[in-house]
């Protein structure tokens, strides 16, 4: 199958909407990451998502009904189920080129809307109980949600996957990922780990805020931006960049456990398999 990358013009959105109505898959940008869209009302179309991603069948799908990608939803004339448009377990795609890397030959169309604004997936809240439950921290910090709904229970373990990202290892590049706890001497510990990996013949890189880069001397770094919001925005792209540059190990700086930091910690735990230094 040829995969075409299209600009999101009115005509191309119409073409992609028709493809979704036919049961085909279309990747498209959202404010968080690129989604792999299918008609949520067609059972076989949803199955095609699992096949294209190599996704475990008990990992649920999120459905877009309104207030995202509105033009595409209107063109498809149906709710669109759309997990991230990547190979299952790999870092989520935040550009059309990331999608093409994972989905070339598997889907007919990718709508290229440029880089996603937020860069990590949406926050998922369960409102089916008296006390709302946080199932997945995301681009909207939970503190902001508490201002509207009050107290929120944080779900850390569940016997079944209540939402995407809960049960399986996710967001993992080919390189082995470690990340640091957040404390005053964090950069010293990261530098020591870097040197130990090099002494064993490994090729590591450090992911760090711009302001910390000089603390690592001549060690290889990938700077994640000037703020924690930048870190979140660039996280998945930087994980993919480390693979492109041939690094075998990634050591990521830790962040405070508040605001967007909670979402970053969640993604780093998933991508590293919980390997905290």
C-alpha positions in Angstrom: 0.0 0.0 0.0 1.2 3.5 -0.9 1.0 5.9 2.0 0.4 9.5 0.9 1.2 12.5 3.1 -1.3 15.3 2.5 -1.6 18.9 3.6 -4.9 19.5 5.5 -6.7 21.4 2.8 -10.5 21.3 2.5 -10.2 18.8 -0.4 -7.7 16.5 1.3 -9.8 16.5 4.5 -12.8 15.4 2.4 -10.7 12.7 0.8 -9.6 11.4 4.2 -13.1 11.6 5.6 -14.3 9.4 2.7 -11.5 6.9 3.4 -12.6 6.7 7.0 -16.2 6.1 6.0 -14.9 3.2 3.8 -13.3 1.6 6.9 -9.8 2.7 6.1 -7.2 4.3 8.5 -6.1 7.9 8.4 -3.4 9.5 10.6 -4.1 13.1 11.6 -2.7 15.7 14.0 -4.3 16.7 17.3 -3.2 19.2 19.9 -1.4 16.4 21.7 0.0 13.8 19.3 -0.8 12.3 15.9 -3.8 9.9 16.0 -4.5 6.9 13.9 -8.1 7.3 13.0 -10.9 4.9 12.1 -14.7 5.0 12.1 -15.6 4.1 15.7 -18.9 2.7 14.5 -17.3 0.0 12.2 -16.0 -3.0 14.1 -13.6 -4.1 11.3 -12.2 -0.6 11.0 -11.3 -0.6 14.7 -9.7 -4.1 14.2 -7.5 -2.5 11.5 -6.1 -0.1 14.1 -4.9 -3.0 16.3 -3.4 -4.7 13.3 -1.5 -1.7 12.0 -0.1 -0.8 15.4 0.5 -4.3 16.6 -1.6 -3.3 19.6 -2.7 -5.8 22.3 -6.4 -6.5 21.9 -7.2 -5.6 25.5 -5.7 -2.1 25.3 -8.7 0.1 24.8 -9.2 2.9 22.2 -10.1 6.6 22.8 -12.9 8.0 20.6 -12.9 11.5 19.3 -16.4 12.9 19.2 -15.9 16.7 19.0 -13.5 19.6 19.8 -10.5 17.9 18.1 -9.8 17.6 14.5 -13.4 18.9 14.0 -13.2 19.2 10.2 -12.1 15.5 9.8 -14.9 14.3 12.1 -17.4 16.2 10.1 -16.0 14.8 6.8 -16.1 11.3 8.2 -19.7 11.9 9.6 -18.9 9.6 12.5 -17.0 9.5 15.7 -13.3 8.6 15.1 -11.4 6.2 17.4 -7.8 7.3 17.3 -4.9 6.0 19.4 -1.5 7.4 18.8 -0.3 6.7 15.2 2.8 4.7 16.1 3.8 1.1 16.4 2.5 -0.2 19.7 5.0 0.5 22.5 7.1 3.0 20.5 7.3 6.8 21.3 4.2 8.6 20.2 4.4 10.6 17.0 4.4 14.4 17.1 5.1 15.0 13.4 3.9 13.5 10.2 7.4 12.2 9.6 7.2 10.2 12.8 4.0 8.6 11.6 5.4 7.8 8.2 8.4 6.1 9.9 6.0 3.7 11.7 3.0 3.4 9.4 4.5 3.6 5.8 2.8 1.0 3.7 0.2 0.2 6.4 -2.3 3.1 5.9 -3.3 5.2 2.8 -3.2 8.7 4.2 -1.4 11.0 6.7 -2.7 14.5 7.2 0.4 16.7 7.8 -0.5 19.5 10.1 3.0 20.2 11.4 4.3 19.5 14.9 1.7 19.0 17.6 1.4 21.8 20.1 1.4 19.8 23.4 3.5 16.8 22.5 2.2 14.2 25.0 -1.2 12.5 25.0 -4.4 13.7 26.6 -5.3 13.6 30.3 -7.9 10.8 30.9 -10.4 11.2 33.8 -13.1 8.6 34.7 -16.3 10.4 35.7 -18.4 7.2 36.2 -18.0 7.3 40.0 -18.8 9.8 42.7 -15.2 10.7 43.0 -13.5 11.3 39.6 -10.5 9.2 38.9 -7.3 10.1 37.1 -6.5 7.2 34.7 -3.7 8.9 32.7 -2.0 12.2 33.4 -1.5 14.2 30.2 -1.2 17.6 28.6 -3.7 19.2 30.9 -2.3 19.2 34.5 -4.5 17.5 37.0 -4.3 20.6 39.2 -6.3 22.5 36.6 -9.0 19.8 36.5 -9.3 19.8 40.4 -10.1 23.5 40.2 -13.3 22.5 38.3 -14.3 19.0 39.7 -12.7 19.0 43.2 -10.9 16.0 44.6 -9.6 13.4 42.2 -8.5 9.9 43.0 -5.3 8.8 41.2 -5.4 5.3 39.8 -1.9 3.7 39.9 -2.7 0.0 39.5 -5.6 -1.7 37.8 -6.3 -5.4 37.0 -7.5 -4.4 33.5 -6.5 -1.5 31.3 -9.1 1.2 32.0 -7.5 3.5 29.4 -4.6 3.4 27.0 -1.2 3.5 28.5 -2.0 1.8 31.8 -1.1 -1.9 31.3 1.8 -2.2 28.9 5.2 -0.7 28.4 4.8 2.4 26.2 6.7 5.2 24.6 9.9 3.2 24.4 12.6 3.9 21.8 15.1 1.2 20.7 17.7 2.6 23.2 17.5 1.6 26.8 16.0 4.5 28.9 16.8 5.5 32.4 15.7 8.6 34.2 16.7 10.3 37.4 14.7 11.1 40.5 14.5 14.9 40.9 16.8 16.3 43.6 19.7 18.8 44.1 22.6 16.6 43.0 20.7 14.9 40.1 23.1 16.1 37.5 26.1 14.6 39.3 24.4 11.2 39.5 23.5 11.4 35.8 27.1 12.2 34.9 28.3 9.3 36.9 25.9 6.9 35.2 26.9 8.2 31.8 30.6 7.5 32.6 29.9 4.0 33.8 28.0 3.2 30.6 30.9 4.6 28.5 33.4 2.5 30.6 31.5 -0.6 29.6 31.6 0.3 25.9 28.1 1.7 25.7 27.0 4.8 23.8 24.8 7.0 26.0 23.2 10.4 25.7 21.7 12.7 28.3 18.3 14.4 27.9 18.4 17.6 29.8 17.0 21.1 30.1 18.9 23.8 28.1 20.2 25.4 31.3 21.8 22.2 32.5 23.7 21.2 29.4 26.9 22.8 30.5 26.9 20.8 33.7 27.6 17.7 31.7 30.8 19.0 30.2 31.8 17.2 27.0 29.3 14.4 27.4 26.7 14.0 24.7 23.4 15.7 25.4 20.1 16.3 23.7 18.5 19.5 25.1 14.8 19.3 25.7 14.1 23.0 25.9 14.0 25.9 28.4 11.0 24.7 30.5 9.2 21.6 31.6 6.5 22.4 29.1 9.2 22.3 26.4 10.4 19.0 27.9 7.0 17.5 27.5 6.5 19.0 24.0 9.8 17.6 22.8 10.0 14.3 24.8 8.8 11.8 22.1 10.6 13.6 19.3 13.9 13.5 21.4 13.5 9.8 22.2 13.2 9.2 18.4 16.1 11.5 17.7 18.3 9.5 20.1 17.6 6.4 18.1 18.3 8.1 14.8 21.7 9.2 16.1 22.5 5.6 17.1 22.6 6.0 20.9 22.2 2.7 22.9 21.3 4.4 26.2 19.3 7.5 27.2 19.6 9.0 30.6 16.7 11.5 31.1 16.7 14.2 33.8 14.0 14.0 36.4 11.3 16.7 37.0 9.2 17.9 39.9 6.0 15.9 40.5 3.6 18.8 39.9 1.9 20.3 36.9 3.1 18.9 33.6 5.9 17.1 35.6 3.4 14.4 36.7 2.7 13.6 33.0 6.4 13.6 32.2 7.2 11.2 35.1 4.4 8.9 33.9 5.8 8.8 30.4 9.4 8.4 31.6 8.4 5.5 33.8 6.6 3.8 30.9 9.4 4.4 28.4 12.1 3.2 30.8 10.2 0.3 32.3 10.6 2.0 35.7 14.4 2.1 35.7 15.0 5.1 38.0 18.5 6.2 39.0 
